[in-house]
Amino acid sequence: MVIARRRGRLTAAVILMVAIAFLADACGGAGSGGDGKAGRTASSGTRSEVASLLRPTGRALGVVDDKTPWQYGIVTTFAKEAGRTPDIREYYSSWGEDFDAEGNAFLWKHGQLPMMALVPTDTSLARIARGEDDAYIRRLAAQIASYDGPLALSFAGEMNGPWNSWGPPHTKPADFVAAWKRLHDTFAERGVTNVIWVWTPHVVDSGTTAKLRPYYPGDAYVDWAGLIGYYGPIDGVAFSSLFTPTLREIAGFSDKSVLIAETGVAESGEKEAHIRDLMQGAAKAGVIGLVWYDQRKDWPGSKQLMDWRISTSEGALAAFQVESARNKFGHSFIKR
């Protein structure tokens, strides 16, 4: 629910209300209820955990799907097949939905860094930038602050993808940047310290040609640079052509750690070779990890169904197990 902000002369009653709110915040707030007021901030332990993750030394292995944090089957299945438990569990959340503090705490307790991809499906970035959704942002900030653990947060991912309503030509880069800053600044104002901000464009390719620099909010607003790209008949079948050009472009304006935030290898006669190329290329490029979409999924912008699962064949599964271990993916950088 959006509440319009109005300016006017402060009455004595309003001044008293502000004073009460100030004292309540100073005493730690009233929790993470849905009234838009700030909840308690993250503990000092959580803040130190976030700081230690900003420049990790290991390489994470993650898994992503469209299920909620409580739907843990994807983690169990992936761990059994990959031979190692994922370090990151990414999921999607639509703009306007509440944050599941308990579900994310469950993930963190079981060894996965939660990563929430916040998708603005039913609102415009211009609207967010104007402050018309501030009530939701404040509520979300309070809910995330109530969760005693780190959260990687990706907002409006693939903002350079024309298949998204928040991508070109539907939305201007300036609106994306302004909306991102509005979200980030509101979290900062509410004392939220347990978020890792992940900026996640799609790799630049023949279908995604927009320059990335205009979409970058700036180093002060980003903790990790994420990349989304898939091996297949449209995007490419080599790390050197699929990811390297975009990595070089990003390096021209940011030195943030890079996470491959969503990837997969389509089923084909070359799947084993493509898995090897992805793992080896990512390790050589120095990324801090990769997150696998272990599902069947339509190709972005089309209805062409692809099977990205690591278990589509014995050869693909063996290649994944061997190459992830050889290239040290799944050696968790999370220090407890």
C-alpha positions in Angstrom: 0.0 0.0 0.0 1.5 3.3 -1.1 1.1 6.3 1.3 1.5 9.8 -0.2 4.0 12.0 1.6 2.7 15.5 2.3 4.6 18.5 3.5 3.0 21.0 5.9 3.5 23.0 9.1 4.5 20.9 12.1 2.0 21.1 14.9 2.8 20.3 18.5 1.1 16.9 18.1 3.3 16.0 15.1 6.5 17.1 17.0 5.5 14.9 19.9 4.9 11.9 17.6 8.3 12.4 16.0 9.9 12.6 19.4 8.2 9.3 20.4 9.3 7.6 17.2 12.9 8.8 17.8 13.0 7.4 21.3 11.5 4.1 20.1 14.1 3.8 17.4 16.8 4.6 19.9 15.6 1.8 22.1 15.8 -0.7 19.3 12.4 -0.3 17.6 9.3 -2.4 17.8 10.3 -5.3 15.7 9.7 -6.2 12.1 6.0 -5.7 11.7 4.3 -4.7 8.5 3.7 -1.1 9.5 6.7 0.3 7.6 8.6 1.2 10.8 12.2 0.2 11.1 12.9 -3.1 13.0 16.0 -3.8 14.9 19.2 -3.5 12.9 21.4 -6.4 12.2 23.7 -7.5 15.0 27.4 -6.7 15.0 28.1 -10.3 14.2 26.0 -10.1 11.1 27.7 -6.8 10.0 31.1 -8.5 10.3 29.9 -11.5 8.4 28.7 -9.2 5.5 32.1 -7.3 5.6 34.0 -10.6 5.3 31.9 -11.6 2.2 32.5 -8.5 0.2 36.0 -9.7 -0.9 35.8 -13.4 -0.5 38.8 -15.6 -1.3 37.0 -18.8 -2.2 34.6 -19.7 -5.0 31.0 -20.4 -4.1 28.8 -22.8 -5.9 25.1 -21.9 -5.8 21.7 -23.0 -7.1 18.7 -21.0 -8.1 15.0 -21.7 -8.8 11.7 -20.0 -8.5 10.7 -21.7 -5.2 10.5 -20.2 -1.8 13.3 -20.6 0.8 11.3 -23.2 2.7 11.1 -25.4 -0.4 14.4 -27.0 0.3 14.2 -29.9 -2.2 16.3 -28.1 -4.8 19.2 -27.8 -2.3 18.9 -31.5 -1.3 18.7 -32.7 -4.9 21.5 -30.5 -6.1 23.8 -31.4 -3.2 23.3 -35.1 -3.9 23.9 -34.8 -7.6 26.7 -32.2 -7.5 28.5 -34.0 -4.7 28.6 -30.9 -2.5 26.1 -28.7 -0.7 25.6 -25.3 -2.4 26.9 -22.2 -0.7 24.3 -19.9 -2.2 20.6 -20.5 -2.5 19.0 -17.9 -4.8 15.3 -17.4 -5.2 12.9 -14.8 -6.7 10.6 -12.5 -5.0 8.1 -10.1 -6.6 7.9 -6.5 -5.8 5.3 -6.0 -3.0 5.8 -9.4 -1.4 6.9 -9.6 2.2 10.4 -10.9 3.2 10.4 -14.3 4.8 12.8 -13.8 7.7 12.3 -17.3 9.1 12.8 -19.0 5.7 16.0 -17.1 5.0 17.2 -17.9 8.6 16.6 -21.6 7.8 18.8 -21.3 4.7 21.6 -19.5 6.6 21.5 -22.0 9.4 21.9 -24.9 6.9 24.9 -23.3 5.3 23.5 -21.4 2.3 23.8 -17.6 1.9 20.3 -16.5 0.8 20.2 -14.5 -2.3 16.9 -12.8 -3.2 16.3 -11.6 -6.7 13.7 -8.8 -6.2 11.6 -8.5 -9.4 9.6 -5.4 -10.2 6.9 -7.2 -12.2 3.9 -5.0 -11.2 5.4 -1.6 -10.9 7.6 0.8 -12.9 11.1 1.8 -12.0 10.1 5.5 -12.5 7.4 5.0 -9.9 9.9 3.6 -7.4 12.3 6.4 -8.2 9.6 9.0 -7.5 9.1 7.5 -4.0 5.6 6.3 -4.7 6.5 2.8 -3.3 8.4 4.1 -0.3 5.9 2.5 2.2 6.8 -1.0 0.8 10.5 -0.3 0.8 10.4 0.8 4.4 8.4 -2.3 5.3 10.8 -4.6 3.4 13.8 -2.9 5.1 12.4 -3.5 8.5 11.7 -7.2 7.7 15.2 -7.8 6.3 16.7 -6.0 9.4 14.8 -8.5 11.6 16.6 -11.4 10.0 19.8 -12.2 11.9 22.0 -13.2 9.0 23.4 -11.8 5.7 21.3 -11.5 2.5 22.6 -11.0 -1.0 20.0 -8.8 -2.7 19.6 -8.4 -6.5 17.1 -5.8 -7.7 15.6 -5.7 -11.2 18.1 -8.1 -12.6 18.7 -8.2 -16.4 17.8 -4.6 -16.5 19.5 -4.5 -19.9 17.3 -7.2 -21.3 14.6 -6.1 -23.7 12.4 -9.0 -22.7 11.8 -7.4 -19.3 9.3 -4.5 -18.7 12.1 -2.8 -16.8 14.6 -3.2 -19.7 15.2 -1.2 -22.9 13.3 0.3 -24.7 10.6 0.2 -22.0 12.6 1.9 -19.3 15.4 4.4 -19.3 18.8 3.6 -17.6 18.4 6.7 -15.5 15.1 5.3 -14.0 16.8 2.1 -13.1 19.7 3.9 -11.4 17.3 6.2 -9.5 15.1 3.3 -8.4 18.2 1.3 -7.2 19.5 4.3 -5.2 16.0 4.9 -3.7 16.0 1.3 -2.5 19.5 1.4 -1.2 19.3 4.8 0.5 16.1 3.9 2.2 17.7 0.7 3.6 20.6 2.8 4.8 18.4 5.4 6.5 16.6 2.6 8.3 19.8 1.1 9.6 19.8 -2.1 7.5 23.4 -3.4 7.5 23.0 -7.1 6.6 22.5 -6.7 2.8 25.1 -7.5 0.1 23.9 -5.4 -2.9 24.3 -7.4 -6.2 24.0 -5.6 -9.5 23.1 -8.2 -12.1 22.9 -7.4 -15.8 22.6 -10.0 -18.5 25.8 -10.6 -20.5 26.1 -8.3 -23.5 25.3 -10.3 -26.7 23.4 -10.0 -30.0 20.1 -9.7 -28.2 21.2 -7.6 -25.4 23.3 -4.8 -26.9 22.8 -1.9 -24.4 25.9 -0.4 -22.9 26.2 -1.3 -19.2 27.8 1.9 -17.8 24.6 4.0 -17.8 22.9 1.3 -15.7 25.6 1.2 -13.0 24.5 3.0 -9.8 28.1 3.5 -8.7 30.6 1.7 -6.4 29.0 3.3 -3.3 25.8 1.5 -4.1 27.1 -1.9 -5.2 28.9 -4.7 -3.3 29.1 -7.4 -6.0 28.7 -7.3 -9.7 26.6 -10.2 -10.9 26.3 -11.6 -14.4 23.6 -13.7 -16.0 24.3 -15.8 -19.1 23.6 -19.3 -20.4 25.4 -21.6 -22.7 23.2 -22.5 -25.6 22.4 -22.0 -29.3 21.6 -18.3 -28.9 23.9 -16.7 -26.4 27.1 -18.7 -27.1 29.0 -21.8 -26.3 32.3 -20.5 -25.0 33.3 -18.5 -22.0 35.5 -16.3 -24.1 32.5 -15.1 -26.2 29.7 -15.4 -23.6 31.2 -13.8 -20.5 34.7 -12.3 -21.3 33.5 -9.3 -23.3 31.1 -8.3 -20.5 33.6 -8.8 -17.8 36.0 -6.5 -19.6 33.3 -3.9 -20.1 32.4 -4.0 -16.3 36.1 -3.8 -15.4 36.2 -0.4 -17.2 34.1 1.2 -14.6 34.1 -1.1 -11.5 36.5 -3.2 -9.6 33.8 -5.0 -7.5 33.9 -8.8 -7.0 32.0 -10.6 -9.8 29.5 -13.4 -9.2 28.0 -15.4 -12.1 24.6 -15.0 -10.6 22.6 -17.2 -12.9 23.9 -19.7 -15.5 23.4 -23.1 -17.0 24.4 -25.3 -19.9 21.7 -26.4 -22.4 21.4 -30.0 -23.3 23.3 -30.8 -26.5 25.9 -33.2 -27.8 28.6 -30.8 -26.5 27.2 -30.3 -22.9 30.1 -32.0 -21.2 32.6 -29.8 -23.1 30.6 -26.7 -22.4 30.5 -27.4 -18.6 34.3 -27.8 -18.6 34.7 -24.6 -20.5 32.4 -22.7 -18.1 34.1 -24.0 -15.0 37.6 -23.4 -16.3 36.8 -20.0 -17.8 35.1 -18.8 -14.6 37.9 -19.9 -12.4 40.5 -18.3 -14.7 38.5 -15.0 -14.7 38.6 -14.9 -10.9 34.9 -14.8 -10.2 33.8 -15.4 -6.6 31.3 -18.1 -7.6 28.6 -19.2 -9.9 24.9 -20.0 -9.3 23.3 -22.7 -11.4 19.8 -22.8 -12.7 19.2 -26.5 -12.3 15.8 -26.6 -14.1 14.2 -26.6 -17.5 13.5 -23.1 -18.6 12.4 -21.1 -21.7 15.2 -19.2 -23.4 14.9 -15.5 -22.4 12.6 -13.7 -24.9 11.4 -16.9 -26.5 9.4 -20.1 -25.9 12.3 -22.3 -26.7 12.5 -24.8 -23.9 16.0 -25.7 -22.6 17.1 -28.3 -20.1 19.9 -26.8 -17.9 20.0 -29.5 -15.3 23.4 -31.0 -14.4 21.9 -34.5 -14.5 20.6 -34.7 -18.1 23.2 -37.4 -18.8 25.8 -39.4 -16.9 28.5 -37.6 -18.9 27.2 -34.1 -18.0 26.9 -35.0 -14.3 30.4 -36.4 -14.2 31.8 -33.3 -16.0 30.1 -31.1 -13.5 31.3 -33.0 -10.4 34.9 -33.3 -11.7 35.2 -29.7 -13.0 33.6 -28.0 -10.0 36.0 -29.8 -7.7 39.0 -29.3 -9.9 38.3 -25.6 -10.2 37.5 -25.3 -6.5 33.8 -24.3 -6.8 31.9 -25.2 -3.7 34.7 -24.6 -1.3 32.6 -22.3 0.8 33.9 -18.8 1.5 31.4 -18.5 4.3 33.3 -18.3 7.6 31.4 -19.4 10.7 
